[in-house]
């Protein structure tokens, strides 16, 4: 079994976002949204995982994150996306603060 860890990035009254790591390697991001009776999630994995590996990760997310909340749950619905992150954009990026000394854009702002 893989050793997954979750680093919370943000939390609201009805949602949470986590970076997913396995053996100190980033493997994805999961967003959880708690509805009145259903927990909705978006899992974006950055590498090609098999269906069995995705199912294992979903079980860990369910056990470690979803089931540990006090929110009622009749269903857990997950959209899984495979790909790579191209950047994290913030207001600083859009205000042009990411220019280097030559005045050229350095690309997406990373947090």
N, CA, C and O atoms as a GROMACS GRO file, in nm:
protein
  444
    1UNK      N    1   0.084  -0.119   0.000
    1UNK     CA    2   0.000   0.000   0.000
    1UNK      C    3   0.088   0.124   0.000
    1UNK      O    4   0.188   0.131   0.071
    2UNK      N    5   0.049   0.222  -0.079
    2UNK     CA    6   0.124   0.347  -0.088
    2UNK      C    7   0.109   0.428   0.040
    2UNK      O    8   0.010   0.416   0.112
    3UNK      N    9   0.208   0.512   0.066
    3UNK     CA   10   0.208   0.597   0.184
    3UNK      C   11   0.170   0.739   0.142
    3UNK      O   12   0.258   0.821   0.113
    4UNK      N   13   0.040   0.769   0.138
    4UNK     CA   14  -0.007   0.901   0.097
    4UNK      C   15  -0.015   0.994   0.217
    4UNK      O   16  -0.055   0.955   0.326
    5UNK      N   17   0.025   1.121   0.193
    5UNK     CA   18   0.012   1.228   0.292
    5UNK      C   19  -0.065   1.341   0.225
    5UNK      O   20  -0.060   1.359   0.104
    6UNK      N   21  -0.135   1.418   0.307
    6UNK     CA   22  -0.216   1.528   0.256
    6UNK      C   23  -0.174   1.657   0.326
    6UNK      O   24  -0.168   1.664   0.448
    7UNK      N   25  -0.146   1.760   0.245
    7UNK     CA   26  -0.110   1.892   0.297
    7UNK      C   27  -0.224   1.987   0.265
    7UNK      O   28  -0.247   2.019   0.148
    8UNK      N   29  -0.295   2.033   0.368
    8UNK     CA   30  -0.409   2.123   0.344
    8UNK      C   31  -0.358   2.256   0.290
    8UNK      O   32  -0.265   2.316   0.344
    9UNK      N   33  -0.421   2.301   0.182
    9UNK     CA   34  -0.390   2.430   0.121
    9UNK      C   35  -0.489   2.537   0.163
    9UNK      O   36  -0.451   2.653   0.183
   10UNK      N   37  -0.615   2.498   0.177
   10UNK     CA   38  -0.716   2.593   0.223
   10UNK      C   39  -0.836   2.517   0.277
   10UNK      O   40  -0.855   2.398   0.252
   11UNK      N   41  -0.917   2.593   0.353
   11UNK     CA   42  -1.036   2.534   0.413
   11UNK      C   43  -1.141   2.642   0.427
   11UNK      O   44  -1.112   2.754   0.468
   12UNK      N   45  -1.265   2.607   0.392
   12UNK     CA   46  -1.379   2.695   0.416
   12UNK      C   47  -1.479   2.616   0.500
   12UNK      O   48  -1.451   2.503   0.541
   13UNK      N   49  -1.593   2.673   0.524
   13UNK     CA   50  -1.694   2.603   0.604
   13UNK      C   51  -1.741   2.474   0.536
   13UNK      O   52  -1.781   2.379   0.604
   14UNK      N   53  -1.737   2.470   0.403
   14UNK     CA   54  -1.791   2.354   0.331
   14UNK      C   55  -1.696   2.296   0.226
   14UNK      O   56  -1.738   2.220   0.139
   15UNK      N   57  -1.567   2.331   0.233
   15UNK     CA   58  -1.474   2.275   0.136
   15UNK      C   59  -1.331   2.275   0.191
   15UNK      O   60  -1.299   2.347   0.285
   16UNK      N   61  -1.248   2.192   0.129
   16UNK     CA   62  -1.107   2.184   0.163
   16UNK      C   63  -1.029   2.151   0.037
   16UNK      O   64  -1.082   2.090  -0.056
   17UNK      N   65  -0.903   2.190   0.036
   17UNK     CA   66  -0.815   2.157  -0.076
   17UNK      C   67  -0.684   2.104  -0.018
   17UNK      O   68  -0.628   2.162   0.076
   18UNK      N   69  -0.635   1.994  -0.075
   18UNK     CA   70  -0.513   1.931  -0.028
   18UNK      C   71  -0.419   1.901  -0.143
   18UNK      O   72  -0.464   1.867  -0.252
   19UNK      N   73  -0.288   1.912  -0.119
   19UNK     CA   74  -0.186   1.857  -0.206
   19UNK      C   75  -0.167   1.712  -0.162
   19UNK      O   76  -0.162   1.684  -0.042
   20UNK      N   77  -0.158   1.620  -0.257
   20UNK     CA   78  -0.140   1.478  -0.227
   20UNK      C   79   0.006   1.442  -0.253
   20UNK      O   80   0.059   1.469  -0.361
   21UNK      N   81   0.070   1.382  -0.154
   21UNK     CA   82   0.209   1.338  -0.168
   21UNK      C   83   0.220   1.190  -0.138
   21UNK      O   84   0.149   1.135  -0.054
   22UNK      N   85   0.311   1.127  -0.210
   22UNK     CA   86   0.346   0.988  -0.184
   22UNK      C   87   0.497   0.981  -0.175
   22UNK      O   88   0.567   1.014  -0.270
   23UNK      N   89   0.548   0.938  -0.060
   23UNK     CA   90   0.693   0.931  -0.038
   23UNK      C   91   0.761   1.063  -0.072
   23UNK      O   92   0.862   1.065  -0.142
   24UNK      N   93   0.705   1.174  -0.024
   24UNK     CA   94   0.756   1.310  -0.045
   24UNK      C   95   0.751   1.357  -0.190
   24UNK      O   96   0.806   1.463  -0.221
   25UNK      N   97   0.688   1.282  -0.279
   25UNK     CA   98   0.668   1.324  -0.418
   25UNK      C   99   0.525   1.372  -0.434
   25UNK      O  100   0.431   1.305  -0.391
   26UNK      N  101   0.507   1.486  -0.495
   26UNK     CA  102   0.372   1.536  -0.522
   26UNK      C  103   0.309   1.452  -0.631
   26UNK      O  104   0.367   1.436  -0.738
   27UNK      N  105   0.192   1.397  -0.605
   27UNK     CA  106   0.122   1.316  -0.705
   27UNK      C  107  -0.010   1.376  -0.747
   27UNK      O  108  -0.073   1.327  -0.841
   28UNK      N  109  -0.055   1.482  -0.679
   28UNK     CA  110  -0.180   1.543  -0.721
   28UNK      C  111  -0.237   1.641  -0.622
   28UNK      O  112  -0.169   1.687  -0.530
   29UNK      N  113  -0.364   1.672  -0.645
   29UNK     CA  114  -0.438   1.768  -0.563
   29UNK      C  115  -0.582   1.718  -0.555
   29UNK      O  116  -0.636   1.667  -0.653
   30UNK      N  117  -0.643   1.734  -0.437
   30UNK     CA  118  -0.783   1.696  -0.422
   30UNK      C  119  -0.859   1.812  -0.360
   30UNK      O  120  -0.816   1.872  -0.261
   31UNK      N  121  -0.972   1.843  -0.421
   31UNK     CA  122  -1.065   1.944  -0.370
   31UNK      C  123  -1.189   1.871  -0.320
   31UNK      O  124  -1.247   1.792  -0.394
   32UNK      N  125  -1.229   1.897  -0.196
   32UNK     CA  126  -1.347   1.834  -0.137
   32UNK      C  127  -1.452   1.941  -0.112
   32UNK      O  128  -1.421   2.048  -0.059
   33UNK      N  129  -1.576   1.911  -0.148
   33UNK     CA  130  -1.687   2.004  -0.129
   33UNK      C  131  -1.798   1.927  -0.058
   33UNK      O  132  -1.850   1.828  -0.109
   34UNK      N  133  -1.834   1.975   0.061
   34UNK     CA  134  -1.931   1.906   0.146
   34UNK      C  135  -2.069   1.964   0.126
   34UNK      O  136  -2.096   2.078   0.165
   35UNK      N  137  -2.157   1.885   0.067
   35UNK     CA  138  -2.296   1.925   0.051
   35UNK      C  139  -2.379   1.873   0.168
   35UNK      O  140  -2.324   1.815   0.261
   36UNK      N  141  -2.511   1.894   0.164
   36UNK     CA  142  -2.596   1.850   0.275
   36UNK      C  143  -2.588   1.700   0.302
   36UNK      O  144  -2.595   1.657   0.418
   37UNK      N  145  -2.574   1.618   0.196
   37UNK     CA  146  -2.568   1.473   0.217
   37UNK      C  147  -2.468   1.403   0.124
   37UNK      O  148  -2.450   1.282   0.131
   38UNK      N  149  -2.404   1.480   0.038
   38UNK     CA  150  -2.309   1.423  -0.058
   38UNK      C  151  -2.178   1.501  -0.051
   38UNK      O  152  -2.178   1.624  -0.043
   39UNK      N  153  -2.067   1.428  -0.054
   39UNK     CA  154  -1.935   1.490  -0.063
   39UNK      C  155  -1.890   1.478  -0.208
   39UNK      O  156  -1.882   1.368  -0.262
   40UNK      N  157  -1.861   1.592  -0.270
   40UNK     CA  158  -1.812   1.595  -0.407
   40UNK      C  159  -1.662   1.624  -0.404
   40UNK      O  160  -1.616   1.703  -0.322
   41UNK      N  161  -1.588   1.559  -0.492
   41UNK     CA  162  -1.444   1.580  -0.496
   41UNK      C  163  -1.396   1.586  -0.640
   41UNK      O  164  -1.454   1.528  -0.731
   42UNK      N  165  -1.287   1.661  -0.657
   42UNK     CA  166  -1.213   1.660  -0.782
   42UNK      C  167  -1.072   1.619  -0.746
   42UNK      O  168  -1.005   1.686  -0.666
   43UNK      N  169  -1.026   1.509  -0.804
   43UNK     CA  170  -0.890   1.460  -0.782
   43UNK      C  171  -0.814   1.476  -0.911
   43UNK      O  172  -0.849   1.416  -1.013
   44UNK      N  173  -0.708   1.557  -0.909
   44UNK     CA  174  -0.621   1.576  -1.024
   44UNK      C  175  -0.488   1.511  -0.992
   44UNK      O  176  -0.417   1.556  -0.902
   45UNK      N  177  -0.453   1.406  -1.065
   45UNK     CA  178  -0.326   1.338  -1.044
   45UNK      C  179  -0.231   1.379  -1.154
   45UNK      O  180  -0.270   1.390  -1.270
   46UNK      N  181  -0.106   1.401  -1.116
   46UNK     CA  182  -0.007   1.456  -1.209
   46UNK      C  183   0.069   1.351  -1.288
   46UNK      O  184   0.147   1.385  -1.377
   47UNK      N  185   0.048   1.227  -1.256
   47UNK     CA  186   0.118   1.124  -1.330
   47UNK      C  187   0.020   1.015  -1.368
   47UNK      O  188  -0.092   1.009  -1.318
   48UNK      N  189   0.064   0.930  -1.457
   48UNK     CA  190  -0.022   0.822  -1.504
   48UNK      C  191  -0.033   0.716  -1.395
   48UNK      O  192   0.064   0.646  -1.365
   49UNK      N  193  -0.149   0.707  -1.336
   49UNK     CA  194  -0.176   0.604  -1.236
   49UNK      C  195  -0.270   0.501  -1.296
   49UNK      O  196  -0.355   0.533  -1.379
   50UNK      N  197  -0.255   0.378  -1.253
   50UNK     CA  198  -0.347   0.274  -1.298
   50UNK      C  199  -0.481   0.293  -1.228
   50UNK      O  200  -0.489   0.367  -1.130
   51UNK      N  201  -0.584   0.227  -1.277
   51UNK     CA  202  -0.714   0.237  -1.213
   51UNK      C  203  -0.708   0.181  -1.070
   51UNK      O  204  -0.774   0.234  -0.981
   52UNK      N  205  -0.630   0.076  -1.049
   52UNK     CA  206  -0.615   0.019  -0.915
   52UNK      C  207  -0.549   0.120  -0.820
   52UNK      O  208  -0.589   0.131  -0.704
   53UNK      N  209  -0.448   0.192  -0.868
   53UNK     CA  210  -0.381   0.293  -0.786
   53UNK      C  211  -0.474   0.410  -0.754
   53UNK      O  212  -0.472   0.464  -0.644
   54UNK      N  213  -0.555   0.449  -0.852
   54UNK     CA  214  -0.651   0.556  -0.829
   54UNK      C  215  -0.754   0.512  -0.726
   54UNK      O  216  -0.789   0.589  -0.637
   55UNK      N  217  -0.802   0.390  -0.736
   55UNK     CA  218  -0.900   0.339  -0.640
   55UNK      C  219  -0.840   0.333  -0.500
   55UNK      O  220  -0.907   0.365  -0.402
   56UNK      N  221  -0.713   0.292  -0.490
   56UNK     CA  222  -0.646   0.290  -0.360
   56UNK      C  223  -0.637   0.430  -0.301
   56UNK      O  224  -0.665   0.450  -0.183
   57UNK      N  225  -0.598   0.529  -0.384
   57UNK     CA  226  -0.590   0.667  -0.338
   57UNK      C  227  -0.728   0.719  -0.296
   57UNK      O  228  -0.739   0.787  -0.194
   58UNK      N  229  -0.831   0.687  -0.372
   58UNK     CA  230  -0.966   0.730  -0.336
   58UNK      C  231  -1.009   0.671  -0.202
   58UNK      O  232  -1.074   0.738  -0.122
   59UNK      N  233  -0.974   0.546  -0.178
   59UNK     CA  234  -1.006   0.484  -0.048
   59UNK      C  235  -0.934   0.554   0.067
   59UNK      O  236  -0.992   0.572   0.174
   60UNK      N  237  -0.809   0.592   0.044
   60UNK     CA  238  -0.734   0.664   0.148
   60UNK      C  239  -0.796   0.802   0.172
   60UNK      O  240  -0.811   0.844   0.286
   61UNK      N  241  -0.831   0.872   0.064
   61UNK     CA  242  -0.897   1.002   0.077
   61UNK      C  243  -1.026   0.987   0.155
   61UNK      O  244  -1.054   1.066   0.245
   62UNK      N  245  -1.104   0.887   0.122
   62UNK     CA  246  -1.231   0.863   0.192
   62UNK      C  247  -1.207   0.834   0.340
   62UNK      O  248  -1.272   0.893   0.426
   63UNK      N  249  -1.113   0.745   0.369
   63UNK     CA  250  -1.087   0.706   0.509
   63UNK      C  251  -1.022   0.819   0.590
   63UNK      O  252  -1.064   0.847   0.702
   64UNK      N  253  -0.920   0.884   0.533
   64UNK     CA  254  -0.841   0.981   0.608
   64UNK      C  255  -0.899   1.123   0.610
   64UNK      O  256  -0.880   1.196   0.707
   65UNK      N  257  -0.970   1.162   0.505
   65UNK     CA  258  -1.018   1.299   0.495
   65UNK      C  259  -1.170   1.311   0.510
   65UNK      O  260  -1.219   1.385   0.594
   66UNK      N  261  -1.243   1.237   0.427
   66UNK     CA  262  -1.388   1.253   0.423
   66UNK      C  263  -1.454   1.195   0.548
   66UNK      O  264  -1.535   1.262   0.612
   67UNK      N  265  -1.419   1.073   0.583
   67UNK     CA  266  -1.484   1.008   0.698
   67UNK      C  267  -1.445   1.071   0.831
   67UNK      O  268  -1.513   1.052   0.931
   68UNK      N  269  -1.335   1.145   0.833
   68UNK     CA  270  -1.290   1.206   0.959
   68UNK      C  271  -1.363   1.337   0.991
   68UNK      O  272  -1.342   1.394   1.098
   69UNK      N  273  -1.447   1.384   0.901
   69UNK     CA  274  -1.523   1.507   0.927
   69UNK      C  275  -1.655   1.473   0.995
   69UNK      O  276  -1.696   1.357   0.999
   70UNK      N  277  -1.719   1.574   1.049
   70UNK     CA  278  -1.850   1.555   1.114
   70UNK      C  279  -1.965   1.576   1.016
   70UNK      O  280  -2.081   1.580   1.057
   71UNK      N  281  -1.934   1.588   0.889
   71UNK     CA  282  -2.037   1.613   0.790
   71UNK      C  283  -2.112   1.482   0.758
   71UNK      O  284  -2.049   1.378   0.742
   72UNK      N  285  -2.246   1.488   0.749
   72UNK     CA  286  -2.320   1.368   0.709
   72UNK      C  287  -2.290   1.333   0.565
   72UNK      O  288  -2.263   1.420   0.483
   73UNK      N  289  -2.294   1.203   0.534
   73UNK     CA  290  -2.257   1.163   0.400
   73UNK      C  291  -2.336   1.041   0.355
   73UNK      O  292  -2.329   0.934   0.416
   74UNK      N  293  -2.412   1.058   0.248
   74UNK     CA  294  -2.482   0.945   0.187
   74UNK      C  295  -2.407   0.894   0.066
   74UNK      O  296  -2.424   0.779   0.026
   75UNK      N  297  -2.324   0.982   0.005
   75UNK     CA  298  -2.250   0.941  -0.115
   75UNK      C  299  -2.122   1.023  -0.124
   75UNK      O  300  -2.110   1.132  -0.068
   76UNK      N  301  -2.026   0.968  -0.197
   76UNK     CA  302  -1.897   1.033  -0.222
   76UNK      C  303  -1.875   1.026  -0.372
   76UNK      O  304  -1.851   0.918  -0.426
   77UNK      N  305  -1.883   1.140  -0.440
   77UNK     CA  306  -1.875   1.147  -0.586
   77UNK      C  307  -1.744   1.216  -0.624
   77UNK      O  308  -1.717   1.328  -0.581
   78UNK      N  309  -1.662   1.147  -0.705
   78UNK     CA  310  -1.529   1.198  -0.738
   78UNK      C  311  -1.509   1.204  -0.889
   78UNK      O  312  -1.533   1.106  -0.959
   79UNK      N  313  -1.464   1.319  -0.937
   79UNK     CA  314  -1.417   1.332  -1.076
   79UNK      C  315  -1.265   1.325  -1.071
   79UNK      O  316  -1.201   1.398  -0.996
   80UNK      N  317  -1.207   1.235  -1.152
   80UNK     CA  318  -1.062   1.216  -1.154
   80UNK      C  319  -1.008   1.268  -1.286
   80UNK      O  320  -1.059   1.235  -1.393
   81UNK      N  321  -0.904   1.350  -1.276
   81UNK     CA  322  -0.839   1.408  -1.393
   81UNK      C  323  -0.692   1.372  -1.388
   81UNK      O  324  -0.629   1.384  -1.284
   82UNK      N  325  -0.637   1.326  -1.501
   82UNK     CA  326  -0.494   1.298  -1.509
   82UNK      C  327  -0.429   1.400  -1.601
   82UNK      O  328  -0.481   1.429  -1.709
   83UNK      N  329  -0.317   1.453  -1.558
   83UNK     CA  330  -0.246   1.552  -1.637
   83UNK      C  331  -0.135   1.612  -1.555
   83UNK      O  332  -0.084   1.550  -1.462
   84UNK      N  333  -0.096   1.734  -1.590
   84UNK     CA  334   0.008   1.802  -1.515
   84UNK      C  335  -0.037   1.945  -1.489
   84UNK      O  336  -0.108   2.006  -1.569
   85UNK      N  337   0.007   1.997  -1.376
   85UNK     CA  338  -0.024   2.135  -1.342
   85UNK      C  339   0.069   2.226  -1.420
   85UNK      O  340   0.189   2.203  -1.426
   86UNK      N  341   0.014   2.329  -1.480
   86UNK     CA  342   0.097   2.422  -1.557
   86UNK      C  343   0.125   2.551  -1.481
   86UNK      O  344   0.208   2.630  -1.523
   87UNK      N  345   0.057   2.572  -1.369
   87UNK     CA  346   0.085   2.690  -1.289
   87UNK      C  347  -0.025   2.718  -1.191
   87UNK      O  348  -0.136   2.665  -1.201
   88UNK      N  349   0.007   2.802  -1.095
   88UNK     CA  350  -0.090   2.853  -0.999
   88UNK      C  351  -0.084   3.004  -1.013
   88UNK      O  352   0.020   3.065  -0.990
   89UNK      N  353  -0.195   3.065  -1.049
   89UNK     CA  354  -0.198   3.208  -1.077
   89UNK      C  355  -0.260   3.283  -0.961
   89UNK      O  356  -0.353   3.235  -0.897
   90UNK      N  357  -0.207   3.401  -0.934
   90UNK     CA  358  -0.258   3.486  -0.826
   90UNK      C  359  -0.268   3.629  -0.877
   90UNK      O  360  -0.230   3.657  -0.991
   91UNK      N  361  -0.319   3.718  -0.794
   91UNK     CA  362  -0.329   3.859  -0.833
   91UNK      C  363  -0.193   3.918  -0.871
   91UNK      O  364  -0.185   4.000  -0.962
   92UNK      N  365  -0.087   3.876  -0.802
   92UNK     CA  366   0.047   3.927  -0.833
   92UNK      C  367   0.081   3.903  -0.980
   92UNK      O  368   0.140   3.991  -1.044
   93UNK      N  369   0.047   3.788  -1.032
   93UNK     CA  370   0.076   3.756  -1.172
   93UNK      C  371   0.002   3.851  -1.265
   93UNK      O  372   0.059   3.904  -1.360
   94UNK      N  373  -0.126   3.871  -1.236
   94UNK     CA  374  -0.208   3.955  -1.325
   94UNK      C  375  -0.173   4.103  -1.314
   94UNK      O  376  -0.201   4.179  -1.407
   95UNK      N  377  -0.112   4.144  -1.205
   95UNK     CA  378  -0.072   4.284  -1.188
   95UNK      C  379   0.066   4.310  -1.245
   95UNK      O  380   0.116   4.423  -1.235
   96UNK      N  381   0.130   4.209  -1.305
   96UNK     CA  382   0.260   4.229  -1.370
   96UNK      C  383   0.377   4.228  -1.276
   96UNK      O  384   0.485   4.273  -1.315
   97UNK      N  385   0.363   4.178  -1.154
   97UNK     CA  386   0.473   4.176  -1.060
   97UNK      C  387   0.567   4.059  -1.082
   97UNK      O  388   0.664   4.043  -1.008
   98UNK      N  389   0.541   3.977  -1.182
   98UNK     CA  390   0.626   3.862  -1.209
   98UNK      C  391   0.724   3.888  -1.324
   98UNK      O  392   0.768   3.794  -1.390
   99UNK      N  393   0.758   4.013  -1.346
   99UNK     CA  394   0.854   4.046  -1.452
   99UNK      C  395   0.995   4.037  -1.399
   99UNK      O  396   1.022   4.073  -1.284
  100UNK      N  397   1.086   3.987  -1.484
  100UNK     CA  398   1.226   3.982  -1.441
  100UNK      C  399   1.294   4.116  -1.472
  100UNK      O  400   1.226   4.210  -1.514
  101UNK      N  401   1.424   4.126  -1.454
  101UNK     CA  402   1.497   4.252  -1.473
  101UNK      C  403   1.490   4.304  -1.615
  101UNK      O  404   1.502   4.424  -1.637
  102UNK      N  405   1.470   4.214  -1.714
  102UNK     CA  406   1.461   4.255  -1.854
  102UNK      C  407   1.320   4.297  -1.893
  102UNK      O  408   1.296   4.333  -2.008
  103UNK      N  409   1.226   4.291  -1.798
  103UNK     CA  410   1.089   4.327  -1.828
  103UNK      C  411   1.011   4.214  -1.891
  103UNK      O  412   0.898   4.235  -1.937
  104UNK      N  413   1.068   4.094  -1.895
  104UNK     CA  414   1.000   3.981  -1.956
  104UNK      C  415   0.926   3.902  -1.848
  104UNK      O  416   0.971   3.893  -1.734
  105UNK      N  417   0.814   3.846  -1.888
  105UNK     CA  418   0.732   3.768  -1.797
  105UNK      C  419   0.803   3.637  -1.765
  105UNK      O  420   0.856   3.570  -1.854
  106UNK      N  421   0.803   3.600  -1.635
  106UNK     CA  422   0.866   3.479  -1.591
  106UNK      C  423   0.773   3.359  -1.595
  106UNK      O  424   0.817   3.247  -1.568
  107UNK      N  425   0.646   3.379  -1.628
  107UNK     CA  426   0.552   3.268  -1.630
  107UNK      C  427   0.463   3.269  -1.507
  107UNK      O  428   0.460   3.367  -1.432
  108UNK      N  429   0.390   3.160  -1.488
  108UNK     CA  430   0.292   3.154  -1.379
  108UNK      C  431   0.357   3.170  -1.242
  108UNK      O  432   0.466   3.118  -1.216
  109UNK      N  433   0.287   3.241  -1.156
  109UNK     CA  434   0.334   3.258  -1.018
  109UNK      C  435   0.310   3.128  -0.944
  109UNK      O  436   0.200   3.071  -0.951
  110UNK      N  437   0.408   3.080  -0.873
  110UNK     CA  438   0.394   2.958  -0.795
  110UNK      C  439   0.391   2.992  -0.649
  110UNK      O  440   0.470   3.075  -0.601
  111UNK      N  441   0.301   2.929  -0.577
  111UNK     CA  442   0.292   2.950  -0.432
  111UNK      C  443   0.355   2.835  -0.360
  111UNK      O  444   0.358   2.834  -0.237
   0.00000   0.00000   0.00000
